[in-house]
Amino acid sequence: MIGNRVQHSEYGEGIVTALVSDGFCRVFFSSGERTVPDGDQCYKITAAKAERETLYLTTDRARSLEDENLDLLGLDYPPLVELLNRYRNLSLSEIGVCVCSPDTQGGVLSLWYITVQGKGGNVHSHLIPIAVDPSGKRLPTWERQFEVFFGSKPSSLRLDNTTMLLKEHIEPTLQRELLHRGLVDKSHSYDTTLVGWVEAVQE
């Protein structure tokens, strides 16, 4: 309700000033007024150059039917399909970044999009992170928290021997990981696509 105090994970405490639509409200925070979801199943996306610059989405089908301002978010949602196709087709030179390491280690974090065709033609997709240090030693902590790198400070430095790390360490580790998880075997056909490459360096 208007006037209620709310707590946001990013902006902190604020006061509701208006109800925008079912699932969203305007809240005044110390950093300014913002539109935020009032539950865990609603999202707001701002996209420049789109037919609708601001999209209000929900994963709750019932809520999307009740409110004409809410779109149902699913894998067949047209803007999502467009984004997936755009970024899947990026060249390898466009998916890599160099950042400052979030801890005391340096290394490479790679992200792999795996599609596995199972029995009956069912296709399953997986995102698998594989991270190694400059010597090729695996970094499981980075793999469990790979989202941290998306907010890391950019760096102008680069690691050496990254091609060697990819061929001799990362790709073999990925194959072992797929087998260990039971995602692939001789009866399944599958594809692996490198969709993310982060070189983290110590400055």
N, C-alpha and C positions, 0 to 999 in steps of 0.2 A: 504494500500500500504506500501511497505518497506520504512522505515524512518518515518512513521507517529507515532505520540504520541497517546497512548491509556491509558485509565483509567480502572483498574481492582479492583473489590470490595475487594479482599483479598490482592493483592500484590502492589496496588497503581499504580502510573504512570510508564509507560515504553515506549520503542521504538520498533516498529516492525522491526525484522531483517530478517525474511524469511516467505514465505507462505508455509505451510506444505501440506495442501489439502483444498478443498472447505470447508470453515467454520472454519478453524484452522490456526493459525500462530505462529511463534516463536517470543517471545517478551523478550527484555532485561529489567529486573527490577533491583532495587537496591539490591535485595536478590539473583539475578542470572537470567539466561535465562530459560524460561519455554515455553511449548506449551500450548496455551489457545484458547478457542473458540472465534471467532470474532463476534458471534451473540448469541441470546438467545435460539436458537433451536439446538445447537450443544454441545456435551459433550465428555469428554475424561475420560476413565476408565483404570487404570493400575492395572492388576490382576496377581499376582504371580501364578505359577503353571498352567497357562492357556495356551491353544494352541497358542493363540495370546496374548502376555503380555499387549499390548496396544490396546485398542478398541476405535475407533472414531464413535460416535453415533449421530443421529439426529432424531428429531420427525417430520421432514418435509419429507414426502414421495417423493416429486419431487426431492429434493436435494439428497436423497439416491440413486435415479435412475440415476442421472446425474454423481455422483462420486462413483467409485467402492471402494474407501477407506472409505466411510461412510456407516454404517449399520443403518437400520431403527429400532428405539427403540419402542417396543410395549410390551404388556403383554405376547405375544407368542414368544418373542425373546429368543432363547435357553439359553444363559448365564444368563438372568434374571430369566427364569423359574427355572434353577438350583439353583440360589441363594435363590429364594423364597422358594423352597422345602427344601433346607438345613436348613434355619433358622426357618421355620415353625415347623420343627421336632426336634428342640432342646429341651432338658429336662428343666423343670422349674428351676433346680439348675444352669443351664448354661445361663439363660437370665437375671439374676439379677446382679446389680452393686451397689456399695456404692460410693458416691461422696460428695464433699464439696458443701454445699448449695450455690446457686448463689445469695441469698439475706439473710435476717435476720431470715428466717424461716427454720424449719426442717420439714420433712415429707416424704411421699412416692408418687412417680409418677408411675402409672401403664398404660400400653398401651395394648389395646384390639383389636384384629382383628375379625371383625364381618362379617359373611356371611349370607345374608337374601335371601331366595327363595320366589320370588313373583309369581304373576299370570303368567301362561304360561310357568312356569319353569325358568323364568329369575332369574339369581343370581346376587346380588349386594353386593359389599364388602365395608367395612368402617373401618377406623382406629380411635378408640375412646380413648382419654386420660382421665384418672380419677386420680386426685391428692387430697390427704388429709394431714392434719397435724397430729401430734401424738395423738391428741384428737379425730380425725375423722372428723374435720371440713374441708369442701371442699376448695380447693385452685384454683379458676378459672384462676388466673394469670399464674400459672404454666402450666395449661392445654393449654392455648392459645400460650404459648411460650416454648413448651416442647423440641424443638430442642436445646435450650440453654444448656440442661443437657448433650448433647452428647459431648460437649467440656469442661465439668467441670473437675476439678482436682479430681483424685481418693482419697478415704478416707479409712482408716483402721477401722474406727468406724462403728457401726451398731445401728439401732434403736431397741427399745424393743417392744414387743407385736405386731409384724407385722402380725402374723397369725390372731389375733383379728381384726386388721385394715382391713384385706382382707375380712374376713367373715362377720363382723358386719357393716362395713362402705363402703368399696370400691365396693363389689359385689352388694349390694342393690342400691348404687348410680348409678352404671352402668345400672341396670335394669330400674331405673327411667329415666335416660338420654335417653335410647333407646325409651321408650314410649313417652317422651316429644318431641323428634325429629320426632316422627311418623315413625320410622324405622321399628317397629314391631307391630303386633297386633295378635289377635286370628287366623286370616286367613293366617298368615305367619309362616313358620318354619325357625329357625335361629340357628346358632352356634356362641359361643363366645370362643375365644382362647386368653389366656394371652401370649403376645409376648414380653413384656418389663416390667422390674421392677427396679426402681431406688430409692434407699434410699438416701436422701439428708440430711446431718447432718451439724451442726454448729461446727466448730473446734476453 
